[in-house]
Structures are given as structure tokens and as C-alpha cells.
Amino acid sequence: MIPDYAKFVRFQDKRFIPFIYVILLVVLGFYWKNNACSFTSRDAGVISVILAITLFTLLHELKAYWAYSYVINRINLDALKGRSCSTITAFFARPAVVSVCSVLFFWLMAQACLRLPASRFSMVYLYLISPVFMYLVFRTVRRVYIRQVLTGMSSTVSFRNIYQYTGYYVAVNTALNVLSVSPLQANPAFSFSEGYFSARLMIAMLILCGVVLAINLAFSRLSKRYLFLGRIFLKEITIYSAPPLPFGRFISKPFFVRIILLAMVQAGWIFILSFIAGGLTVSVPFVVYFLLCYLPCLMYHFLHVYAYWLKEFHLSCDMYFRYESFMQRKNLNM
């Protein structure tokens, strides 16, 4: 029996709310740890942008999810049919617009948490309150996306290939990483006072790059198969014959072998980069230095995610063609 909308969203919310708390436990916890376990008014701006980017990642695939669910009749949406949304509502419901507008709300929320009793627990307050705001936004935007799916499946092509899709994801992730590690510039282990060729600095950067990559790889394992299928239904991604996987021989090796090789390349790259930077008279900002050091891990992150999502995309295309074939046979029999 196909569940109705009210029953399905209750089931979805019971899973989504704990998921938000898990995500923010990692995101806020990583920033808080890098900031020497402190949270002040000066951090409110960075925190608000981090939370806005996190909200964007939660909303980015929501419309595709409902497109997939609607087309294959996973949910009975009869109660919402016949309701349309205005152009203005559709514009302000876009993930990017919602996220930009939410920066101010998160900043005000952070400032309010700093003024609550026992201000040393302000980060805990923010961690408990911000998921509630995210859920309310999610719940509001969800109905807009469902109405858009019900009133028409036509959309614009956002991604012409998986390279673009993966690059978009990795770019957003990298922006979040840079903001999360930015407080480390005040950490003595990452100080440039001993020069770029300091052994302590190079070891600290190697460990930092490894930790950031591990967190990114853990979250990239979430399946995109049905989300790809939803985007195909929405015509937001083009079905195409993907070229051979870049560095296929490297990607085909066992995961632990790849990580060992990457660690060797990463250590050598940091050594060479530090040697070159040590001969420069120009001071490099910490976040720029981190990005330069992180380049090998960033390239591996892209290749790893691309290889995994390419398989997911091929499965989604196969599911789409099977669905189209089934519908054609069904129409001929009617």
C-alpha cells in the first residue's frame, strides 16, 4: 500500500532530524576543536556561513528526491495536487537563496546563544537550536518543491556530466573545509614563526590534511543513486556516455593501497611546497597555505567521489531506461 503524504513525511522527519544533529556534531565540533574549544562573538560570522553551507547541502538534492518518489509512486500526493507556487516563492525557495538568507538568522542565533546564561556552553546551545531552525526551513521548502514537481517535470539542465556534478560538490565541501580549519592559524602547531620548513608545521599540516580528507570521504559514501534518477526525471542532468575513468589503474587498486600511496605523495608535496615557500619573502595566509598543501588530497577526493558516483549514475540511467520501457509496454497494453 502506498503511504499518504502525512504518514510518509512523519517517517522521513524521524530520520532527518537525528541526521541533522549528526551532521552538525561533526561540522560544529570540528570547528570548535580547531578553535581551541572556544566560541566568541568574533566567530559568529564564520559559524553562520558554515551553518548556511550545511543547510545548502541538505536542500540541494531535496527536489530530486521528491521527483523520484513522485514518478515511481512511492507516495500518494493526491492531497497536494492542484496547488501551485508563485514565481517569487519558487525563487526564494532555491537552495542557494535560502542559504544566503539564512546567514543572518544563524548570526543572530549565534549572538543570542553567546548571551544566554553560562556562556561557556554557547556552542552547545547553538548545536541544540540550529537543527530546529534547519528543520523548519526544510519543512517549508519541501512543500514548495513538491508543488513544483506536481505542476510540471520540466526543468533546466544544471549538470551536463558527472565531472560538473562532482566538481560542484567538491567545491562546496572545500569551502566548508577552509572555514572549518581557519581558526588553526592561531594554533602554535601551525605557526609560521619557525618558517615554512619547520618539521612541526609540516607534520601538523600532513595530519590536518589526512583528517579533513577522512571526514570528506566518510560523508561522500552516502548513496546518490535515486537522487540521480530524480535529476534525470527533472532533466537537470544529461544522460551521456561517460569517458573512461581518469587514473583508472590507480582507482582500481584496493582502498588501503591508494591511501598509502596518497600519504607518500602528500608528505612529499608538503615537503617540496614548504621548501619553496621557505625561500619566499612574501607571507602566505594560512588558509591559502592549507589549500596548497591539501591539493593532492583534494585531487584524490575528486577522483574517489567521481568513481563512486559514476557507478551510481550508470545504475540510475539503467533504472530510468527500465522505467521508460515499462511505461511504454504499459501504454501499449491499455
Helices and strands as residue ranges (DSSP letters): H 5-34, G 41-43, H 44-59, H 62-71, G 78-80, H 87-92, H 95-114, G 119-121, H 122-151, H 162-181, G 182-186, G 188-190, H 199-220, H 225-233, H 248-251, H 255-278, H 286-333
